[in-house]
Amino acid sequence: MKEDRTCKHCGQIFEDIEGKVFANHVRWCDKNKTNGDKGSSNLSRVGKKRFDEKLGQKKTFTMQCQKCDKAFDVFEREKKHPERDVYFCSRTCANARGPRTEDFKDKVREWSRQNTEARLAEILLTLDENAIIRDNRIYIAKICPVCSEEFAHTLSRPTKTCSRSCASRAKSSVEKGSLIEYRRFCAFKFSLNDYPNEFDFSLIEKHGWYAAKNHGDNLHGVSRDHIVSVRFGFDNQIDPKIISHPANCQLLKHSENVSKHKKCSLSIDELLERIQKWDDRYRKMGT
């Protein structure tokens, strides 16, 4: 709770101040006689007297700043003075460094370089023969598997390729190669005539089979479409036997098949249920 308070030692009035803040002032007030020695306020009178006899009374001494030569006062015990070898008037002067000559800077650089090279040489002993030192850093020399250019990477950031573009090309080539192989496994290998009641052959009679421009030129013909797309199966690591199952096949005009792209007409759970019914039906028929 805040209110106006007055210090009983110095008479200073504090307006709208918290009690703990005011109590801290009263405790450390310069005119508080019971707290004349900040470091021994809890000593008894006898103990304080012995302390003063051993170390002397606190007195003011004028000292000179080691950095800026400014005169300032310190409050120390008589028998302990001077307590320090050097005195500074402020934290800024105490933390300030003296002027550094270029010769001194060169010696520091040389010392740092020699020590760095020694440490790097020790590390090199544990690395492979392709390790090299450049600008006081360790690099591993490699040949880019994409462009066959020589490059080097640091120990902290190892890379397989020389650049982001090569990394992108390497990733796409691996993905593309895997997708091509997956498509081959997902190709339909059954004959439509084995399941005459499952497909709409009238669509073929009306539009004919799709043929590329250089292989019959029937761009509006019909093709076999994967109900759950091959790309969906590839991205979700679905067994190719499921994607290539006859229950996952439908007849579509090729233009609609292309526009469908990787969209799926069924969910994978619906397809699995469809496959189960398909297999049960044709198992009973003995086909």
ZAMARGU-4260 file (C-alpha; in steps of 0.2 Angstrom, whole numbers, plus 5000, padded with zeros to 4 digits):
<rodrens>
0) 5000/5000/5000 | 5007/5017/4995 | 5006/5033/5006 | 5016/5048/5011 | 5030/5044/5023
5) 5044/5054/5032 | 5061/5047/5036 | 5065/5049/5055 | 5083/5051/5052 | 5085/5064/5038
10) 5067/5071/5038 | 5065/5068/5020 | 5047/5067/5014 | 5042/5053/5002 | 5025/5055/4993
15) 5015/5040/4987 | 5029/5027/4991 | 5028/5008/4995 | 5032/5003/5013 | 5046/4991/5008
20) 5055/5005/4997 | 5054/5017/5011 | 5060/5004/5024 | 5075/5001/5013 | 5079/5020/5013
25) 5077/5021/5032 | 5089/5006/5035 | 5103/5014/5024 | 5100/5032/5027 | 5117/5041/5029
30) 5111/5050/5045 | 5106/5033/5053 | 5118/5032/5067 | 5115/5014/5071 | 5120/5010/5053
35) 5137/5020/5052 | 5147/5005/5047 | 5137/4997/5032 | 5147/4981/5034 | 5145/4978/5052
40) 5128/4985/5057 | 5124/4970/5067 | 5140/4970/5078 | 5138/4974/5096 | 5146/4989/5103
45) 5160/4979/5111 | 5163/4970/5095 | 5162/4986/5085 | 5175/4994/5096 | 5187/4979/5094
50) 5184/4980/5075 | 5189/4998/5075 | 5204/4995/5085 | 5210/4981/5073 | 5206/4989/5057
55) 5205/5008/5062 | 5191/5020/5059 | 5183/5024/5042 | 5190/5039/5035 | 5190/5048/5018
60) 5205/5047/5007 | 5208/5057/4991 | 5214/5045/4977 | 5219/5048/4959 | 5211/5038/4944
65) 5223/5027/4936 | 5215/5029/4919 | 5210/5048/4918 | 5220/5055/4932 | 5204/5062/4940
70) 5204/5065/4959 | 5190/5057/4969 | 5187/5051/4987 | 5186/5034/4994 | 5179/5029/5011
75) 5190/5015/5019 | 5197/5010/5036 | 5213/5018/5041 | 5224/5003/5044 | 5218/4994/5028
80) 5221/5009/5017 | 5225/5007/5002 | 5215/4992/5000 | 5219/4991/4981 | 5234/4992/4970
85) 5226/5004/4958 | 5210/5015/4959 | 5198/5020/4946 | 5185/5034/4947 | 5171/5024/4938
90) 5167/5007/4931 | 5170/5015/4914 | 5188/5019/4918 | 5190/5002/4927 | 5185/4992/4911
95) 5194/5003/4899 | 5209/4996/4891 | 5225/5006/4887 | 5230/5010/4870 | 5235/4996/4859
100) 5249/4998/4847 | 5249/4990/4830 | 5265/4980/4835 | 5255/4973/4849 | 5240/4969/4838
105) 5251/4960/4826 | 5258/4949/4840 | 5241/4944/4846 | 5235/4940/4828 | 5251/4929/4826
110) 5249/4920/4842 | 5231/4917/4838 | 5235/4910/4821 | 5249/4899/4827 | 5238/4891/4841
115) 5223/4889/4829 | 5233/4880/4816 | 5240/4869/4829 | 5223/4864/4835 | 5217/4861/4817
120) 5232/4850/4814 | 5228/4839/4828 | 5210/4838/4822 | 5216/4833/4805 | 5224/4818/4811
125) 5207/4810/4815 | 5199/4815/4799 | 5200/4807/4781 | 5213/4811/4768 | 5202/4823/4760
130) 5202/4835/4775 | 5211/4852/4771 | 5214/4868/4780 | 5209/4885/4773 | 5208/4902/4782
135) 5211/4893/4799 | 5196/4882/4796 | 5194/4863/4792 | 5186/4858/4775 | 5182/4841/4768
140) 5185/4840/4749 | 5172/4831/4738 | 5166/4829/4720 | 5148/4834/4717 | 5138/4818/4711
145) 5127/4829/4700 | 5139/4841/4691 | 5155/4832/4695 | 5163/4849/4701 | 5175/4848/4715
150) 5169/4857/4731 | 5173/4858/4750 | 5162/4859/4765 | 5165/4863/4783 | 5164/4850/4797
155) 5149/4859/4805 | 5139/4860/4789 | 5142/4844/4779 | 5134/4843/4761 | 5132/4830/4748
160) 5132/4842/4733 | 5141/4858/4729 | 5125/4870/4728 | 5107/4870/4731 | 5102/4868/4713
165) 5112/4852/4712 | 5104/4846/4728 | 5087/4850/4721 | 5092/4841/4705 | 5098/4826/4715
170) 5082/4825/4725 | 5071/4826/4710 | 5080/4813/4700 | 5079/4801/4714 | 5061/4804/4717
175) 5057/4804/4698 | 5067/4787/4696 | 5057/4779/4711 | 5041/4786/4704 | 5044/4779/4687
180) 5048/4762/4694 | 5033/4763/4705 | 5021/4766/4690 | 5028/4751/4682 | 5023/4740/4697
185) 5006/4748/4697 | 5001/4746/4679 | 4986/4735/4676 | 4990/4718/4670 | 4973/4710/4669
190) 4962/4708/4654 | 4945/4718/4654 | 4937/4703/4645 | 4940/4693/4661 | 4927/4704/4670
195) 4914/4708/4657 | 4901/4714/4670 | 4912/4726/4679 | 4916/4739/4665 | 4906/4750/4654
200) 4911/4743/4636 | 4898/4755/4628 | 4910/4769/4631 | 4924/4760/4621 | 4911/4757/4607
205) 4907/4775/4606 | 4924/4783/4608 | 4936/4769/4604 | 4953/4767/4614 | 4964/4782/4616
210) 4979/4783/4604 | 4992/4796/4603 | 4993/4807/4588 | 5008/4797/4581 | 5000/4780/4585
215) 4982/4781/4578 | 4977/4799/4582 | 4962/4796/4594 | 4965/4809/4607 | 4947/4808/4613
220) 4947/4789/4616 | 4945/4779/4632 | 4959/4774/4643 | 4960/4764/4660 | 4961/4775/4675
225) 4967/4771/4693 | 4953/4776/4705 | 4965/4779/4719 | 4979/4787/4709 | 4997/4780/4707
230) 5004/4797/4714 | 4993/4795/4730 | 5000/4777/4732 | 5018/4783/4729 | 5016/4797/4741
235) 5008/4786/4755 | 5019/4771/4752 | 5004/4760/4747 | 5008/4742/4741 | 5008/4742/4721
240) 4997/4726/4722 | 4983/4737/4729 | 4984/4751/4716 | 4985/4738/4702 | 4971/4728/4707
245) 4956/4727/4695 | 4944/4734/4708 | 4955/4750/4707 | 4951/4752/4688 | 4938/4762/4679
250) 4936/4767/4661 | 4937/4786/4657 | 4939/4797/4642 | 4958/4800/4641 | 4955/4819/4642
255) 4945/4817/4659 | 4959/4805/4665 | 4972/4818/4662 | 4962/4832/4670 | 4960/4821/4685
260) 4979/4821/4688 | 4982/4813/4705 | 4965/4816/4712 | 4957/4800/4720 | 4938/4795/4717
265) 4939/4784/4732 | 4948/4784/4749 | 4960/4770/4752 | 4948/4762/4765 | 4934/4762/4753
270) 4946/4754/4740 | 4951/4741/4752 | 4933/4737/4755 | 4930/4736/4737 | 4944/4724/4734
275) 4938/4713/4748 | 4921/4712/4740 | 4929/4709/4722 | 4940/4695/4728 | 4925/4687/4738
280) 4914/4688/4723 | 4926/4681/4710 | 4933/4668/4722 | 4915/4660/4723 | 4914/4661/4704
285) 4930/4651/4703 | 4939/4664/4693
</rodrens>
